[in-house]
Amino acid sequence: MPSVAGAVFVGHADVDVVWSYYDVVGLLIGDIGMKETRLPRQPDAKSPAGADVRFIMDGTTGNKIHSTVPPGQTNRATIHATVSEFWYILEGAGEIWRKNGSEERVTSLVSGASIDIPVGTSFQYRNVGTGPLKFICISMPPWPGDDEASYVDGAWKPTV
């Protein structure tokens, strides 16, 4: 059987199939191939906090959503049991309150900003601008369902 670094050749009478190391590992963990998606035109769901959510990508190690919060909306404060999140702000103006143990802060959410929400962090966010607040959220591990989030007391009175 021929050998090339990082590849496995599977011989057959009629064809040789070349699989990379990543293809073989993907088969073993159940993740076959690469995915491609487009942003849905309409929201797929509401987050437990109250944002409109469009599902973008999911996998064995995490998932990615697009969130939209309309002007003037303050979402419910929540805490996650097992999931951490990374956010990247696309457009709009907002604020997020986060509290983890003795550390507590309010951070401006503006285009180009990134924040994290470590597992076990209480958080609440709101749109303080005149247009929609839009951001990408990556959850790790994958979001297990709405029972993941519990409601807590936050910094502001929710409007949803």
N, C-alpha and C positions, 0 to 999 in steps of 0.2 A: 504494500500500500504506500503511495507517495506521501511525503511529509513536508509541510511548510509550517514555520513557526506560527502558532496561533490558529491553525486550521486543522480540521479533521476531514479526511477524505473517506467517503463511504463508497466502495466499489460495487457495481452491479454489472451484469453482462452487457447491458445496453447503455449505461450512463454512469458517470462519476458525479457524486453530489458533494459539493464543498460546503461545510458548515464551519463557521468560526467558533471559537471558544465560547463567545457570548450566546450564540444560537443554542449550543449544547446546554449551557447553564440555564438559559431561558426555558428550554424544554423540561429540565429537571425541576424548576421552581414554578412551572406553569405559566410563564410569560412568553408567549410565542410571537415573535416579530415586533415591528415598530408600529406605533399608532400615529394617526394624524386626525385632527378634528378642526372644526370651525366653530366660532362663537355662535350659539343659537340666537335667533332674532328675539325670542321671547324668553322670560325667566322660566326655569324648570321647577323652581320651588322657592320657598321662603326659608331663610336661616332661622334657627331658634331665637336669635336676637331680633330678627325682623327685616333683614335686608333681602332684596330680590337676588336670587342666585341662578347663575347659568353654569351648568356642569361643562368643564372643558376637557379634563383628562383624568383617568384613574389608572392605578397600577398596584402592584404588590407592596410597594414601599410608601405610597402616598397618593394624594389626588390634588387636583387644581380646579378652582372655581373662579368665576368672575362675579363680583358683588356690586350692586348698585343701591345706594341710599338716596332717596329724594331730598330736596332742600327742606330744611326745618325738622327732619326726622331725627329723633333720639331713640336708639335701640335699647332693648332690655339688657341689663348687665347679666353676664353669664360666667361660668367657670367650666373648663373641660376636665373630664376624669382621666383620659388617656392620650389625648391628641395635643400636639404642639402645632403652631401655625407660623408661617412667614407671610407677610403682606407686602405688596408693592402697589403704591398709589399711582393710578393712571391719570386721573383728573378730578377736579373739584377741590373743596376745602372742608376739612373736618377736624375732629379731635377724638383721641382715644384716651381713656383712663385705664390704667393697668395697676394692679396691686398683687404683689407676690411676697408674702411674709411681711417684713418690715419695709420693703421697697415699694413706693407708690409714686406715680407720676401721671401727668397729662401731657400728651405729645400731639403736636400739630400734624395733621394728615394733609399733605400737599403733593402735587405732582412730582414724582421722582423720589419720594421718601419711602423707606422700607422700615418695618418694625417686626418684632417677633412677639409671640404670645406663648411662653413656655407652658407646658402642661401644669395644671394647678394654679394658674394665674387668673384672678378675677379681672374682667375687662368689660368696658362699655364704650360705645362710639356713637358719634353724632355728626350730622352734616350741618355745618355752620355757614355754608356758602349759598349762592343764588342758583347754582346749577347742580346736577347730580354729582354725588361722590362715587367714583368708580375705582375699584381696586381688584387686584389678583390676589387670591389666597391659596397657599399651598399647605395642606394638612399632612402631618406625618405622625403615626401611621395613617392609613386611609380612614376617612370619616366613617365610623361604625353605625351611625344613625342618630336621630334626634335625642335619644336617651343619653347620649354622650354629654350634653350640656345641661347644667343645673342653673337655675336662676338665683342670683345673689343681689344684695343691696349694692347699688352703684353710686356714681358721683352726681348723676342727674336724674330727673324724673323722666321716665320713658314716655314717648308719644305714640307708641304702637302697642 
